[in-house]
Amino acid sequence: MVEGSPAAGHKRSSLAIIFVTVFIDLLGFAIVLPLLPRYAQHFEASASTLGMLMASFSAMQFIFSPIWGRVSDRVGRRPILIMGLAGSMISYAIFGLASSLPPSGHMLGLAPLTWLFITRIGAGIFGATISTAQAYIADVTSPAQRARGMALIGAAFGVGFTFGPLLGALFVSGETEGAPSAYPGYVASALSGLALLSAIFMLPESLRPDSSPSAFGWFLLGNLATAMGRAAIAPILVAMFFTTFAFAEFEATLALLTKQMGISDAKNYLIFAYVGFVLALSQGLIVRRLVPRVGEFRMSLAGTVLMAAGLIGVAVASHVQSLPLLCVVIAICVMGFSALTPSLQSLLSRNAQASEQGAILGIGQGIAAVSRILGPFLGIVLFEKSVSYPYWSGAIIMALSILLILPLRTTPVLE
């Protein structure tokens, strides 16, 4: 395919549309996430309950990512993405309703904390279509450009995490304490509705009509056993598990750390917007430009080292209670994750046949979901013992993960 040809232009427009669709949906996700730990504490959740609440989203992704990926290999990417956006819109609307209840209140006979669990479970089920979006990228990119395409999804996450918190900050109090606001949930629902409309009217199907579905099954455990039997895929999945686990410890406790440092809900949103800005800048500009030159292995190794250094810095900043230092080391940590994630996803995709992109990438998302189940739970439990413990734990895991990344130097790829 020559640059500037009609086919090239069609693929660029498809990439642009999937970027916009994911970006708008992530705006809603980024509005809700920074408040979730604080809202749960308002509704008198214990540390273990909060850990389960944070993990419930990923538990559903663990179950449904391979299912949606496998279904998309059969029926196409577009209907699965549309279904996911519709479900997200409904889940966030219910989150808004639940947030408006007093701690002792009820809605349809259920307590507010129960409704928070229901909304996170629903959002996890319908948000598990991210593997389908990755398969869409794989459909419309060449193997050599795969990492650039995967970084585009990361950039959509980053831009969404920049503007989502900024929007959310307009609808919450500037005080550290206070009753939750229902407006962030409603705004998130409206944004997912906009993403739904853009997908319905603008997103073309990417799966080729002559594509044959792979022989993978519907559930993660059976598929995982098959995938782990492939010498080229197994080390990538193991590396994805441990590196995502370490980042999940940081991600789940950041809002608690900022609250412990006396930062209000509104200013906490600004911290998360900063995280999103760094993610968007590093994946949208730096990683997408560098990875075709240096390759996925070197990029993932650099990302692992940066994440280890950044998490050590977060541990130190949490101990000395320094917000300026925290902002610096957060950037290092996020830049590392930005380099690591699309590189591993690209290696995973490039070792899969065209007919099994949804299934293989769904397995990768399922592995990441397991990490996001266990990581937040351990991180929150460690946070209760000492503020810096989750970040020291993550730093140790990332240092050891360097040993997992090194064998990827010789990982073959399907061209």
Secondary structure, 3 states (H helix, E strand, C coil): CCCCCHHHHHHHHHHHHHHHHHHHHHHHHHHHHHHHHHHHHHCCCCHHHHHHHHHHHHHHHHHHHHHHHHHHHHHCHHHHHHHHHHHHHHHHHHHHHHHCCCCCCCECCECHHHHHHHHHHHHHHHHCCHHHHHHHHHHHCCHHHHHHHHHHHHHHHHHHHHHHHHHHHCCCCCCCCCCCCCHHHHHHHHHHHHHHHHHHHHCCCCCCCCCCCCCCCCCHHHHHHHHHCCCCCHHHHHHHHHHHHHHHHHHHHHHHHHHHCCCCHHHHHHHHHHHHHHHHHHHHHHHHHHHHHHHHHHHHHHHHHHHHHHHHHHHHHHHHCCHHHHHHHHHHHHHHHHHHHHHHHHHHHHCCCHHHHHHHHHHHHHHHHHHHHHHHHHHHHHHHHCCCHHHHHHHHHHHHHHHHHHHHHHCCCCC
